[in-house]
Amino acid sequence: MATTAAATGTVVLVDAALAPYEHPDLRWLVRKHVLAVLQDFPTLSPSVDTYTSDSGASTVLLNARGLLTVSSALPPVLLTLWLPREYPYLPPLAYVFPAAPSSASLSLARDHPFVDHRTGRVRRTLPYLEDWAVPRSSLAGLVRSLVGALRMCHPLTSRFGSVVVHATTTTPVEEEEQERMRTALLDELVSRLGRDTAAFRGHVDEDIHAMSCIQGSLRARADAMDRAVRDLEDERMRLERAVTASLSHRAKLLAWLHKTSSRVPDAGAAPLTPHAAAGDAPRWLESKASELAVDDTVDALGHALEDGELISFQEYIKRVKVLAREQFFHCHAAATSMSKVTK
């Protein structure tokens, strides 16, 4: 009768604790998991407490806590299973600590493959936690897997660093069970190591292929840059030759202009004769002014050529030819008007 009342109280406690959980349609499954683990491991008892995460956030969660006997040859541990709000889609949070009577002389072992010695939390390296899936996984299956793993590698050590083992003898059945569990764990570790090695090798091959593609692209870019540098060097040499030829043409052109251009009368020369003011004097003055203006224009074009302001050397020659032709007609008109005046 008392057992029935306790079971009823447990169901009421579990139902009340599951009220704020995120998946109300799966409360029956969570209740089934909790009752199954309490039935398979009677030393565990349910409760509702505040869980504080590593980030400092606090949440009221359902948990199961109690002593967990790994084997008769090893001391029990204090196990706590916290059910997150997203359970069963998220695995439970399992913590292992030394039991109260032996907590003063025992501590968690460093570098344990499944238990963090600083917080006591069971790592996701435990195969059952790593392969957690709904609805295949359950709390009872997790505890059974944890018992097998801790039997192979117990998380408690003495303060002096040695593994604690009870001075009790093991039966052949227990030894056979331990050997079977050891073989299963070793096979699982070897299998996982093989998968991890294959995955790592695949990633390495992908990285090598990606690096090879990048190397080919960089080589193509280097070849293109080398060709561009060579083309620029050829262009520089061609421009140097063009500048040298332009300077040579400029020297020849200046010599030709010096020989063919009309000389401007000196400032101290005799002024125009009085009779030049009569007859065709206006025409003579206009022709003479135009002739001198052409000289000034040719000089300006020569300075522009030296400064590089013209479009090309051919344009300069074209303009000089036009101006020379105009100057010739102006000179002829001035000479004709002067000869008429003198006659």
MODELLER restraints for C-alpha pairs under 7 A, 6 or more apart:
rsr = mdl.restraints
at = mdl.atoms
rsr.add(forms.Gaussian(group=physical.xy_distance, feature=features.Distance(at['CA:14:A'], at['CA:31:A']), mean=6.65, stdev=0.5))
rsr.add(forms.Gaussian(group=physical.xy_distance, feature=features.Distance(at['CA:17:A'], at['CA:48:A']), mean=6.70, stdev=0.5))
rsr.add(forms.Gaussian(group=physical.xy_distance, feature=features.Distance(at['CA:17:A'], at['CA:62:A']), mean=5.92, stdev=0.5))
rsr.add(forms.Gaussian(group=physical.xy_distance, feature=features.Distance(at['CA:18:A'], at['CA:27:A']), mean=6.80, stdev=0.5))
rsr.add(forms.Gaussian(group=physical.xy_distance, feature=features.Distance(at['CA:21:A'], at['CA:85:A']), mean=4.86, stdev=0.5))
rsr.add(forms.Gaussian(group=physical.xy_distance, feature=features.Distance(at['CA:21:A'], at['CA:86:A']), mean=6.88, stdev=0.5))
rsr.add(forms.Gaussian(group=physical.xy_distance, feature=features.Distance(at['CA:22:A'], at['CA:85:A']), mean=5.85, stdev=0.5))
rsr.add(forms.Gaussian(group=physical.xy_distance, feature=features.Distance(at['CA:22:A'], at['CA:86:A']), mean=5.86, stdev=0.5))
rsr.add(forms.Gaussian(group=physical.xy_distance, feature=features.Distance(at['CA:30:A'], at['CA:88:A']), mean=6.86, stdev=0.5))
rsr.add(forms.Gaussian(group=physical.xy_distance, feature=features.Distance(at['CA:33:A'], at['CA:138:A']), mean=5.86, stdev=0.5))
rsr.add(forms.Gaussian(group=physical.xy_distance, feature=features.Distance(at['CA:33:A'], at['CA:139:A']), mean=5.76, stdev=0.5))
rsr.add(forms.Gaussian(group=physical.xy_distance, feature=features.Distance(at['CA:34:A'], at['CA:139:A']), mean=6.85, stdev=0.5))
rsr.add(forms.Gaussian(group=physical.xy_distance, feature=features.Distance(at['CA:36:A'], at['CA:140:A']), mean=6.42, stdev=0.5))
rsr.add(forms.Gaussian(group=physical.xy_distance, feature=features.Distance(at['CA:37:A'], at['CA:139:A']), mean=5.92, stdev=0.5))
rsr.add(forms.Gaussian(group=physical.xy_distance, feature=features.Distance(at['CA:37:A'], at['CA:140:A']), mean=4.49, stdev=0.5))
rsr.add(forms.Gaussian(group=physical.xy_distance, feature=features.Distance(at['CA:38:A'], at['CA:44:A']), mean=5.85, stdev=0.5))
rsr.add(forms.Gaussian(group=physical.xy_distance, feature=features.Distance(at['CA:38:A'], at['CA:45:A']), mean=6.64, stdev=0.5))
rsr.add(forms.Gaussian(group=physical.xy_distance, feature=features.Distance(at['CA:40:A'], at['CA:140:A']), mean=6.99, stdev=0.5))
rsr.add(forms.Gaussian(group=physical.xy_distance, feature=features.Distance(at['CA:43:A'], at['CA:66:A']), mean=5.44, stdev=0.5))
rsr.add(forms.Gaussian(group=physical.xy_distance, feature=features.Distance(at['CA:43:A'], at['CA:67:A']), mean=5.84, stdev=0.5))
rsr.add(forms.Gaussian(group=physical.xy_distance, feature=features.Distance(at['CA:44:A'], at['CA:64:A']), mean=5.88, stdev=0.5))
rsr.add(forms.Gaussian(group=physical.xy_distance, feature=features.Distance(at['CA:44:A'], at['CA:65:A']), mean=5.11, stdev=0.5))
rsr.add(forms.Gaussian(group=physical.xy_distance, feature=features.Distance(at['CA:44:A'], at['CA:66:A']), mean=4.24, stdev=0.5))
rsr.add(forms.Gaussian(group=physical.xy_distance, feature=features.Distance(at['CA:44:A'], at['CA:67:A']), mean=6.68, stdev=0.5))
rsr.add(forms.Gaussian(group=physical.xy_distance, feature=features.Distance(at['CA:45:A'], at['CA:64:A']), mean=5.28, stdev=0.5))
rsr.add(forms.Gaussian(group=physical.xy_distance, feature=features.Distance(at['CA:45:A'], at['CA:65:A']), mean=5.51, stdev=0.5))
rsr.add(forms.Gaussian(group=physical.xy_distance, feature=features.Distance(at['CA:45:A'], at['CA:66:A']), mean=6.28, stdev=0.5))
rsr.add(forms.Gaussian(group=physical.xy_distance, feature=features.Distance(at['CA:46:A'], at['CA:63:A']), mean=5.67, stdev=0.5))
rsr.add(forms.Gaussian(group=physical.xy_distance, feature=features.Distance(at['CA:46:A'], at['CA:64:A']), mean=4.32, stdev=0.5))
rsr.add(forms.Gaussian(group=physical.xy_distance, feature=features.Distance(at['CA:46:A'], at['CA:65:A']), mean=6.50, stdev=0.5))
rsr.add(forms.Gaussian(group=physical.xy_distance, feature=features.Distance(at['CA:47:A'], at['CA:62:A']), mean=5.99, stdev=0.5))
rsr.add(forms.Gaussian(group=physical.xy_distance, feature=features.Distance(at['CA:47:A'], at['CA:63:A']), mean=5.51, stdev=0.5))
rsr.add(forms.Gaussian(group=physical.xy_distance, feature=features.Distance(at['CA:47:A'], at['CA:64:A']), mean=6.24, stdev=0.5))
rsr.add(forms.Gaussian(group=physical.xy_distance, feature=features.Distance(at['CA:48:A'], at['CA:60:A']), mean=6.74, stdev=0.5))
rsr.add(forms.Gaussian(group=physical.xy_distance, feature=features.Distance(at['CA:48:A'], at['CA:61:A']), mean=5.74, stdev=0.5))
rsr.add(forms.Gaussian(group=physical.xy_distance, feature=features.Distance(at['CA:48:A'], at['CA:62:A']), mean=4.66, stdev=0.5))
rsr.add(forms.Gaussian(group=physical.xy_distance, feature=features.Distance(at['CA:48:A'], at['CA:63:A']), mean=6.11, stdev=0.5))
rsr.add(forms.Gaussian(group=physical.xy_distance, feature=features.Distance(at['CA:49:A'], at['CA:60:A']), mean=5.53, stdev=0.5))
rsr.add(forms.Gaussian(group=physical.xy_distance, feature=features.Distance(at['CA:49:A'], at['CA:61:A']), mean=5.84, stdev=0.5))
rsr.add(forms.Gaussian(group=physical.xy_distance, feature=features.Distance(at['CA:49:A'], at['CA:62:A']), mean=6.72, stdev=0.5))
rsr.add(forms.Gaussian(group=physical.xy_distance, feature=features.Distance(at['CA:50:A'], at['CA:58:A']), mean=6.29, stdev=0.5))
rsr.add(forms.Gaussian(group=physical.xy_distance, feature=features.Distance(at['CA:50:A'], at['CA:59:A']), mean=5.43, stdev=0.5))
rsr.add(forms.Gaussian(group=physical.xy_distance, feature=features.Distance(at['CA:50:A'], at['CA:60:A']), mean=4.32, stdev=0.5))
rsr.add(forms.Gaussian(group=physical.xy_distance, feature=features.Distance(at['CA:50:A'], at['CA:61:A']), mean=6.17, stdev=0.5))
rsr.add(forms.Gaussian(group=physical.xy_distance, feature=features.Distance(at['CA:51:A'], at['CA:58:A']), mean=5.48, stdev=0.5))
rsr.add(forms.Gaussian(group=physical.xy_distance, feature=features.Distance(at['CA:51:A'], at['CA:59:A']), mean=5.25, stdev=0.5))
rsr.add(forms.Gaussian(group=physical.xy_distance, feature=features.Distance(at['CA:51:A'], at['CA:60:A']), mean=6.02, stdev=0.5))
rsr.add(forms.Gaussian(group=physical.xy_distance, feature=features.Distance(at['CA:51:A'], at['CA:61:A']), mean=6.40, stdev=0.5))
rsr.add(forms.Gaussian(group=physical.xy_distance, feature=features.Distance(at['CA:52:A'], at['CA:58:A']), mean=4.36, stdev=0.5))
rsr.add(forms.Gaussian(group=physical.xy_distance, feature=features.Distance(at['CA:52:A'], at['CA:59:A']), mean=6.56, stdev=0.5))
rsr.add(forms.Gaussian(group=physical.xy_distance, feature=features.Distance(at['CA:61:A'], at['CA:82:A']), mean=6.66, stdev=0.5))
rsr.add(forms.Gaussian(group=physical.xy_distance, feature=features.Distance(at['CA:61:A'], at['CA:83:A']), mean=6.27, stdev=0.5))
rsr.add(forms.Gaussian(group=physical.xy_distance, feature=features.Distance(at['CA:61:A'], at['CA:84:A']), mean=6.51, stdev=0.5))
rsr.add(forms.Gaussian(group=physical.xy_distance, feature=features.Distance(at['CA:62:A'], at['CA:82:A']), mean=6.18, stdev=0.5))
rsr.add(forms.Gaussian(group=physical.xy_distance, feature=features.Distance(at['CA:62:A'], at['CA:83:A']), mean=5.67, stdev=0.5))
rsr.add(forms.Gaussian(group=physical.xy_distance, feature=features.Distance(at['CA:63:A'], at['CA:80:A']), mean=6.82, stdev=0.5))
rsr.add(forms.Gaussian(group=physical.xy_distance, feature=features.Distance(at['CA:63:A'], at['CA:81:A']), mean=5.30, stdev=0.5))
rsr.add(forms.Gaussian(group=physical.xy_distance, feature=features.Distance(at['CA:63:A'], at['CA:82:A']), mean=4.40, stdev=0.5))
rsr.add(forms.Gaussian(group=physical.xy_distance, feature=features.Distance(at['CA:63:A'], at['CA:83:A']), mean=5.92, stdev=0.5))
rsr.add(forms.Gaussian(group=physical.xy_distance, feature=features.Distance(at['CA:64:A'], at['CA:80:A']), mean=5.72, stdev=0.5))
rsr.add(forms.Gaussian(group=physical.xy_distance, feature=features.Distance(at['CA:64:A'], at['CA:81:A']), mean=5.13, stdev=0.5))
rsr.add(forms.Gaussian(group=physical.xy_distance, feature=features.Distance(at['CA:64:A'], at['CA:82:A']), mean=6.77, stdev=0.5))
rsr.add(forms.Gaussian(group=physical.xy_distance, feature=features.Distance(at['CA:65:A'], at['CA:79:A']), mean=5.68, stdev=0.5))
rsr.add(forms.Gaussian(group=physical.xy_distance, feature=features.Distance(at['CA:65:A'], at['CA:80:A']), mean=4.36, stdev=0.5))
rsr.add(forms.Gaussian(group=physical.xy_distance, feature=features.Distance(at['CA:65:A'], at['CA:81:A']), mean=6.37, stdev=0.5))
rsr.add(forms.Gaussian(group=physical.xy_distance, feature=features.Distance(at['CA:66:A'], at['CA:78:A']), mean=5.71, stdev=0.5))
rsr.add(forms.Gaussian(group=physical.xy_distance, feature=features.Distance(at['CA:66:A'], at['CA:79:A']), mean=5.60, stdev=0.5))
rsr.add(forms.Gaussian(group=physical.xy_distance, feature=features.Distance(at['CA:66:A'], at['CA:80:A']), mean=6.73, stdev=0.5))
rsr.add(forms.Gaussian(group=physical.xy_distance, feature=features.Distance(at['CA:67:A'], at['CA:76:A']), mean=6.20, stdev=0.5))
rsr.add(forms.Gaussian(group=physical.xy_distance, feature=features.Distance(at['CA:67:A'], at['CA:77:A']), mean=5.61, stdev=0.5))
rsr.add(forms.Gaussian(group=physical.xy_distance, feature=features.Distance(at['CA:67:A'], at['CA:78:A']), mean=4.60, stdev=0.5))
rsr.add(forms.Gaussian(group=physical.xy_distance, feature=features.Distance(at['CA:67:A'], at['CA:79:A']), mean=5.99, stdev=0.5))
rsr.add(forms.Gaussian(group=physical.xy_distance, feature=features.Distance(at['CA:68:A'], at['CA:76:A']), mean=5.42, stdev=0.5))
rsr.add(forms.Gaussian(group=physical.xy_distance, feature=features.Distance(at['CA:68:A'], at['CA:77:A']), mean=5.33, stdev=0.5))
rsr.add(forms.Gaussian(group=physical.xy_distance, feature=features.Distance(at['CA:68:A'], at['CA:78:A']), mean=6.12, stdev=0.5))
rsr.add(forms.Gaussian(group=physical.xy_distance, feature=features.Distance(at['CA:68:A'], at['CA:79:A']), mean=6.14, stdev=0.5))
rsr.add(forms.Gaussian(group=physical.xy_distance, feature=features.Distance(at['CA:69:A'], at['CA:76:A']), mean=4.47, stdev=0.5))
rsr.add(forms.Gaussian(group=physical.xy_distance, feature=features.Distance(at['CA:69:A'], at['CA:77:A']), mean=6.68, stdev=0.5))
rsr.add(forms.Gaussian(group=physical.xy_distance, feature=features.Distance(at['CA:70:A'], at['CA:76:A']), mean=6.09, stdev=0.5))
rsr.add(forms.Gaussian(group=physical.xy_distance, feature=features.Distance(at['CA:70:A'], at['CA:147:A']), mean=5.32, stdev=0.5))
rsr.add(forms.Gaussian(group=physical.xy_distance, feature=features.Distance(at['CA:70:A'], at['CA:150:A']), mean=6.65, stdev=0.5))
rsr.add(forms.Gaussian(group=physical.xy_distance, feature=features.Distance(at['CA:70:A'], at['CA:151:A']), mean=5.71, stdev=0.5))
rsr.add(forms.Gaussian(group=physical.xy_distance, feature=features.Distance(at['CA:71:A'], at['CA:151:A']), mean=6.70, stdev=0.5))
rsr.add(forms.Gaussian(group=physical.xy_distance, feature=features.Distance(at['CA:73:A'], at['CA:165:A']), mean=6.00, stdev=0.5))
rsr.add(forms.Gaussian(group=physical.xy_distance, feature=features.Distance(at['CA:73:A'], at['CA:166:A']), mean=4.90, stdev=0.5))
rsr.add(forms.Gaussian(group=physical.xy_distance, feature=features.Distance(at['CA:73:A'], at['CA:167:A']), mean=6.90, stdev=0.5))
rsr.add(forms.Gaussian(group=physical.xy_distance, feature=features.Distance(at['CA:73:A'], at['CA:168:A']), mean=5.64, stdev=0.5))
rsr.add(forms.Gaussian(group=physical.xy_distance, feature=features.Distance(at['CA:73:A'], at['CA:170:A']), mean=6.91, stdev=0.5))
rsr.add(forms.Gaussian(group=physical.xy_distance, feature=features.Distance(at['CA:74:A'], at['CA:165:A']), mean=5.14, stdev=0.5))
rsr.add(forms.Gaussian(group=physical.xy_distance, feature=features.Distance(at['CA:74:A'], at['CA:166:A']), mean=5.49, stdev=0.5))
rsr.add(forms.Gaussian(group=physical.xy_distance, feature=features.Distance(at['CA:75:A'], at['CA:165:A']), mean=6.97, stdev=0.5))
rsr.add(forms.Gaussian(group=physical.xy_distance, feature=features.Distance(at['CA:75:A'], at['CA:166:A']), mean=6.72, stdev=0.5))
rsr.add(forms.Gaussian(group=physical.xy_distance, feature=features.Distance(at['CA:76:A'], at['CA:99:A']), mean=6.60, stdev=0.5))
rsr.add(forms.Gaussian(group=physical.xy_distance, feature=features.Distance(at['CA:77:A'], at['CA:96:A']), mean=6.40, stdev=0.5))
rsr.add(forms.Gaussian(group=physical.xy_distance, feature=features.Distance(at['CA:77:A'], at['CA:97:A']), mean=5.88, stdev=0.5))
rsr.add(forms.Gaussian(group=physical.xy_distance, feature=features.Distance(at['CA:77:A'], at['CA:98:A']), mean=5.13, stdev=0.5))
rsr.add(forms.Gaussian(group=physical.xy_distance, feature=features.Distance(at['CA:77:A'], at['CA:99:A']), mean=5.16, stdev=0.5))
rsr.add(forms.Gaussian(group=physical.xy_distance, feature=features.Distance(at['CA:78:A'], at['CA:96:A']), mean=5.63, stdev=0.5))
rsr.add(forms.Gaussian(group=physical.xy_distance, feature=features.Distance(at['CA:78:A'], at['CA:97:A']), mean=5.06, stdev=0.5))
rsr.add(forms.Gaussian(group=physical.xy_distance, feature=features.Distance(at['CA:78:A'], at['CA:98:A']), mean=5.78, stdev=0.5))
rsr.add(forms.Gaussian(group=physical.xy_distance, feature=features.Distance(at['CA:78:A'], at['CA:99:A']), mean=5.04, stdev=0.5))
rsr.add(forms.Gaussian(group=physical.xy_distance, feature=features.Distance(at['CA:79:A'], at['CA:95:A']), mean=5.76, stdev=0.5))
rsr.add(forms.Gaussian(group=physical.xy_distance, feature=features.Distance(at['CA:79:A'], at['CA:96:A']), mean=4.83, stdev=0.5))
rsr.add(forms.Gaussian(group=physical.xy_distance, feature=features.Distance(at['CA:79:A'], at['CA:97:A']), mean=6.71, stdev=0.5))
rsr.add(forms.Gaussian(group=physical.xy_distance, feature=features.Distance(at['CA:80:A'], at['CA:94:A']), mean=5.72, stdev=0.5))
rsr.add(forms.Gaussian(group=physical.xy_distance, feature=features.Distance(at['CA:80:A'], at['CA:95:A']), mean=5.16, stdev=0.5))
rsr.add(forms.Gaussian(group=physical.xy_distance, feature=features.Distance(at['CA:80:A'], at['CA:96:A']), mean=6.65, stdev=0.5))
rsr.add(forms.Gaussian(group=physical.xy_distance, feature=features.Distance(at['CA:81:A'], at['CA:92:A']), mean=6.26, stdev=0.5))
rsr.add(forms.Gaussian(group=physical.xy_distance, feature=features.Distance(at['CA:81:A'], at['CA:93:A']), mean=5.67, stdev=0.5))
rsr.add(forms.Gaussian(group=physical.xy_distance, feature=features.Distance(at['CA:81:A'], at['CA:94:A']), mean=4.66, stdev=0.5))
rsr.add(forms.Gaussian(group=physical.xy_distance, feature=features.Distance(at['CA:81:A'], at['CA:95:A']), mean=6.61, stdev=0.5))
rsr.add(forms.Gaussian(group=physical.xy_distance, feature=features.Distance(at['CA:82:A'], at['CA:92:A']), mean=5.56, stdev=0.5))
rsr.add(forms.Gaussian(group=physical.xy_distance, feature=features.Distance(at['CA:82:A'], at['CA:93:A']), mean=4.93, stdev=0.5))
rsr.add(forms.Gaussian(group=physical.xy_distance, feature=features.Distance(at['CA:82:A'], at['CA:94:A']), mean=6.41, stdev=0.5))
rsr.add(forms.Gaussian(group=physical.xy_distance, feature=features.Distance(at['CA:83:A'], at['CA:92:A']), mean=4.89, stdev=0.5))
rsr.add(forms.Gaussian(group=physical.xy_distance, feature=features.Distance(at['CA:83:A'], at['CA:93:A']), mean=6.53, stdev=0.5))
rsr.add(forms.Gaussian(group=physical.xy_distance, feature=features.Distance(at['CA:84:A'], at['CA:92:A']), mean=6.33, stdev=0.5))
rsr.add(forms.Gaussian(group=physical.xy_distance, feature=features.Distance(at['CA:88:A'], at['CA:134:A']), mean=6.66, stdev=0.5))
rsr.add(forms.Gaussian(group=physical.xy_distance, feature=features.Distance(at['CA:89:A'], at['CA:134:A']), mean=6.43, stdev=0.5))
rsr.add(forms.Gaussian(group=physical.xy_distance, feature=features.Distance(at['CA:91:A'], at['CA:129:A']), mean=6.67, stdev=0.5))
rsr.add(forms.Gaussian(group=physical.xy_distance, feature=features.Distance(at['CA:91:A'], at['CA:132:A']), mean=6.40, stdev=0.5))
rsr.add(forms.Gaussian(group=physical.xy_distance, feature=features.Distance(at['CA:94:A'], at['CA:121:A']), mean=5.82, stdev=0.5))
rsr.add(forms.Gaussian(group=physical.xy_distance, feature=features.Distance(at['CA:94:A'], at['CA:122:A']), mean=5.41, stdev=0.5))
rsr.add(forms.Gaussian(group=physical.xy_distance, feature=features.Distance(at['CA:95:A'], at['CA:120:A']), mean=5.19, stdev=0.5))
rsr.add(forms.Gaussian(group=physical.xy_distance, feature=features.Distance(at['CA:95:A'], at['CA:121:A']), mean=4.28, stdev=0.5))
rsr.add(forms.Gaussian(group=physical.xy_distance, feature=features.Distance(at['CA:95:A'], at['CA:122:A']), mean=5.68, stdev=0.5))
rsr.add(forms.Gaussian(group=physical.xy_distance, feature=features.Distance(at['CA:96:A'], at['CA:120:A']), mean=5.09, stdev=0.5))
rsr.add(forms.Gaussian(group=physical.xy_distance, feature=features.Distance(at['CA:96:A'], at['CA:121:A']), mean=6.32, stdev=0.5))
rsr.add(forms.Gaussian(group=physical.xy_distance, feature=features.Distance(at['CA:96:A'], at['CA:122:A']), mean=6.99, stdev=0.5))
rsr.add(forms.Gaussian(group=physical.xy_distance, feature=features.Distance(at['CA:97:A'], at['CA:120:A']), mean=5.95, stdev=0.5))
rsr.add(forms.Gaussian(group=physical.xy_distance, feature=features.Distance(at['CA:98:A'], at['CA:106:A']), mean=6.47, stdev=0.5))
rsr.add(forms.Gaussian(group=physical.xy_distance, feature=features.Distance(at['CA:98:A'], at['CA:107:A']), mean=6.43, stdev=0.5))
rsr.add(forms.Gaussian(group=physical.xy_distance, feature=features.Distance(at['CA:98:A'], at['CA:156:A']), mean=6.82, stdev=0.5))
rsr.add(forms.Gaussian(group=physical.xy_distance, feature=features.Distance(at['CA:105:A'], at['CA:158:A']), mean=5.94, stdev=0.5))
rsr.add(forms.Gaussian(group=physical.xy_distance, feature=features.Distance(at['CA:105:A'], at['CA:159:A']), mean=5.89, stdev=0.5))
rsr.add(forms.Gaussian(group=physical.xy_distance, feature=features.Distance(at['CA:106:A'], at['CA:156:A']), mean=6.21, stdev=0.5))
rsr.add(forms.Gaussian(group=physical.xy_distance, feature=features.Distance(at['CA:106:A'], at['CA:157:A']), mean=5.56, stdev=0.5))
rsr.add(forms.Gaussian(group=physical.xy_distance, feature=features.Distance(at['CA:106:A'], at['CA:158:A']), mean=4.54, stdev=0.5))
rsr.add(forms.Gaussian(group=physical.xy_distance, feature=features.Distance(at['CA:106:A'], at['CA:159:A']), mean=5.81, stdev=0.5))
rsr.add(forms.Gaussian(group=physical.xy_distance, feature=features.Distance(at['CA:107:A'], at['CA:156:A']), mean=5.52, stdev=0.5))
rsr.add(forms.Gaussian(group=physical.xy_distance, feature=features.Distance(at['CA:107:A'], at['CA:157:A']), mean=5.53, stdev=0.5))
rsr.add(forms.Gaussian(group=physical.xy_distance, feature=features.Distance(at['CA:107:A'], at['CA:158:A']), mean=6.24, stdev=0.5))
rsr.add(forms.Gaussian(group=physical.xy_distance, feature=features.Distance(at['CA:107:A'], at['CA:159:A']), mean=6.57, stdev=0.5))
rsr.add(forms.Gaussian(group=physical.xy_distance, feature=features.Distance(at['CA:108:A'], at['CA:117:A']), mean=5.01, stdev=0.5))
rsr.add(forms.Gaussian(group=physical.xy_distance, feature=features.Distance(at['CA:108:A'], at['CA:155:A']), mean=5.45, stdev=0.5))
rsr.add(forms.Gaussian(group=physical.xy_distance, feature=features.Distance(at['CA:108:A'], at['CA:156:A']), mean=4.66, stdev=0.5))
rsr.add(forms.Gaussian(group=physical.xy_distance, feature=features.Distance(at['CA:108:A'], at['CA:157:A']), mean=6.06, stdev=0.5))
rsr.add(forms.Gaussian(group=physical.xy_distance, feature=features.Distance(at['CA:109:A'], at['CA:117:A']), mean=5.91, stdev=0.5))
rsr.add(forms.Gaussian(group=physical.xy_distance, feature=features.Distance(at['CA:109:A'], at['CA:155:A']), mean=5.26, stdev=0.5))
rsr.add(forms.Gaussian(group=physical.xy_distance, feature=features.Distance(at['CA:109:A'], at['CA:156:A']), mean=5.45, stdev=0.5))
rsr.add(forms.Gaussian(group=physical.xy_distance, feature=features.Distance(at['CA:109:A'], at['CA:157:A']), mean=5.50, stdev=0.5))
rsr.add(forms.Gaussian(group=physical.xy_distance, feature=features.Distance(at['CA:110:A'], at['CA:117:A']), mean=5.52, stdev=0.5))
rsr.add(forms.Gaussian(group=physical.xy_distance, feature=features.Distance(at['CA:112:A'], at['CA:155:A']), mean=6.52, stdev=0.5))
rsr.add(forms.Gaussian(group=physical.xy_distance, feature=features.Distance(at['CA:114:A'], at['CA:122:A']), mean=5.61, stdev=0.5))
rsr.add(forms.Gaussian(group=physical.xy_distance, feature=features.Distance(at['CA:114:A'], at['CA:123:A']), mean=5.21, stdev=0.5))
rsr.add(forms.Gaussian(group=physical.xy_distance, feature=features.Distance(at['CA:114:A'], at['CA:125:A']), mean=6.03, stdev=0.5))
rsr.add(forms.Gaussian(group=physical.xy_distance, feature=features.Distance(at['CA:114:A'], at['CA:126:A']), mean=5.81, stdev=0.5))
rsr.add(forms.Gaussian(group=physical.xy_distance, feature=features.Distance(at['CA:115:A'], at['CA:121:A']), mean=5.70, stdev=0.5))
rsr.add(forms.Gaussian(group=physical.xy_distance, feature=features.Distance(at['CA:115:A'], at['CA:122:A']), mean=4.50, stdev=0.5))
rsr.add(forms.Gaussian(group=physical.xy_distance, feature=features.Distance(at['CA:115:A'], at['CA:123:A']), mean=5.77, stdev=0.5))
rsr.add(forms.Gaussian(group=physical.xy_distance, feature=features.Distance(at['CA:115:A'], at['CA:155:A']), mean=6.78, stdev=0.5))
rsr.add(forms.Gaussian(group=physical.xy_distance, feature=features.Distance(at['CA:116:A'], at['CA:122:A']), mean=6.42, stdev=0.5))
rsr.add(forms.Gaussian(group=physical.xy_distance, feature=features.Distance(at['CA:116:A'], at['CA:123:A']), mean=6.79, stdev=0.5))
rsr.add(forms.Gaussian(group=physical.xy_distance, feature=features.Distance(at['CA:124:A'], at['CA:130:A']), mean=5.34, stdev=0.5))
rsr.add(forms.Gaussian(group=physical.xy_distance, feature=features.Distance(at['CA:128:A'], at['CA:142:A']), mean=6.18, stdev=0.5))
rsr.add(forms.Gaussian(group=physical.xy_distance, feature=features.Distance(at['CA:128:A'], at['CA:145:A']), mean=6.56, stdev=0.5))
rsr.add(forms.Gaussian(group=physical.xy_distance, feature=features.Distance(at['CA:148:A'], at['CA:181:A']), mean=6.37, stdev=0.5))
rsr.add(forms.Gaussian(group=physical.xy_distance, feature=features.Distance(at['CA:152:A'], at['CA:182:A']), mean=6.29, stdev=0.5))
rsr.add(forms.Gaussian(group=physical.xy_distance, feature=features.Distance(at['CA:156:A'], at['CA:163:A']), mean=6.59, stdev=0.5))
rsr.add(forms.Gaussian(group=physical.xy_distance, feature=features.Distance(at['CA:156:A'], at['CA:164:A']), mean=6.66, stdev=0.5))
rsr.add(forms.Gaussian(group=physical.xy_distance, feature=features.Distance(at['CA:157:A'], at['CA:163:A']), mean=4.45, stdev=0.5))
rsr.add(forms.Gaussian(group=physical.xy_distance, feature=features.Distance(at['CA:157:A'], at['CA:164:A']), mean=5.44, stdev=0.5))
rsr.add(forms.Gaussian(group=physical.xy_distance, feature=features.Distance(at['CA:158:A'], at['CA:164:A']), mean=6.12, stdev=0.5))
rsr.add(forms.Gaussian(group=physical.xy_distance, feature=features.Distance(at['CA:276:A'], at['CA:341:A']), mean=6.33, stdev=0.5))
rsr.add(forms.Gaussian(group=physical.xy_distance, feature=features.Distance(at['CA:279:A'], at['CA:341:A']), mean=6.19, stdev=0.5))
rsr.add(forms.Gaussian(group=physical.xy_distance, feature=features.Distance(at['CA:280:A'], at['CA:337:A']), mean=5.61, stdev=0.5))
rsr.add(forms.Gaussian(group=physical.xy_distance, feature=features.Distance(at['CA:280:A'], at['CA:341:A']), mean=6.73, stdev=0.5))
rsr.add(forms.Gaussian(group=physical.xy_distance, feature=features.Distance(at['CA:283:A'], at['CA:337:A']), mean=6.89, stdev=0.5))
rsr.add(forms.Gaussian(group=physical.xy_distance, feature=features.Distance(at['CA:284:A'], at['CA:334:A']), mean=4.70, stdev=0.5))
rsr.add(forms.Gaussian(group=physical.xy_distance, feature=features.Distance(at['CA:284:A'], at['CA:337:A']), mean=5.64, stdev=0.5))
rsr.add(forms.Gaussian(group=physical.xy_distance, feature=features.Distance(at['CA:284:A'], at['CA:338:A']), mean=6.78, stdev=0.5))
rsr.add(forms.Gaussian(group=physical.xy_distance, feature=features.Distance(at['CA:287:A'], at['CA:330:A']), mean=4.89, stdev=0.5))
rsr.add(forms.Gaussian(group=physical.xy_distance, feature=features.Distance(at['CA:287:A'], at['CA:331:A']), mean=6.77, stdev=0.5))
rsr.add(forms.Gaussian(group=physical.xy_distance, feature=features.Distance(at['CA:287:A'], at['CA:333:A']), mean=6.20, stdev=0.5))
rsr.add(forms.Gaussian(group=physical.xy_distance, feature=features.Distance(at['CA:287:A'], at['CA:334:A']), mean=5.28, stdev=0.5))
rsr.add(forms.Gaussian(group=physical.xy_distance, feature=features.Distance(at['CA:288:A'], at['CA:330:A']), mean=6.85, stdev=0.5))
rsr.add(forms.Gaussian(group=physical.xy_distance, feature=features.Distance(at['CA:288:A'], at['CA:334:A']), mean=6.12, stdev=0.5))
rsr.add(forms.Gaussian(group=physical.xy_distance, feature=features.Distance(at['CA:290:A'], at['CA:330:A']), mean=6.47, stdev=0.5))
rsr.add(forms.Gaussian(group=physical.xy_distance, feature=features.Distance(at['CA:291:A'], at['CA:327:A']), mean=5.23, stdev=0.5))
rsr.add(forms.Gaussian(group=physical.xy_distance, feature=features.Distance(at['CA:291:A'], at['CA:330:A']), mean=5.65, stdev=0.5))
rsr.add(forms.Gaussian(group=physical.xy_distance, feature=features.Distance(at['CA:291:A'], at['CA:331:A']), mean=6.44, stdev=0.5))
rsr.add(forms.Gaussian(group=physical.xy_distance, feature=features.Distance(at['CA:294:A'], at['CA:323:A']), mean=6.20, stdev=0.5))
rsr.add(forms.Gaussian(group=physical.xy_distance, feature=features.Distance(at['CA:294:A'], at['CA:327:A']), mean=6.14, stdev=0.5))
rsr.add(forms.Gaussian(group=physical.xy_distance, feature=features.Distance(at['CA:298:A'], at['CA:320:A']), mean=6.57, stdev=0.5))
rsr.add(forms.Gaussian(group=physical.xy_distance, feature=features.Distance(at['CA:304:A'], at['CA:310:A']), mean=6.28, stdev=0.5))
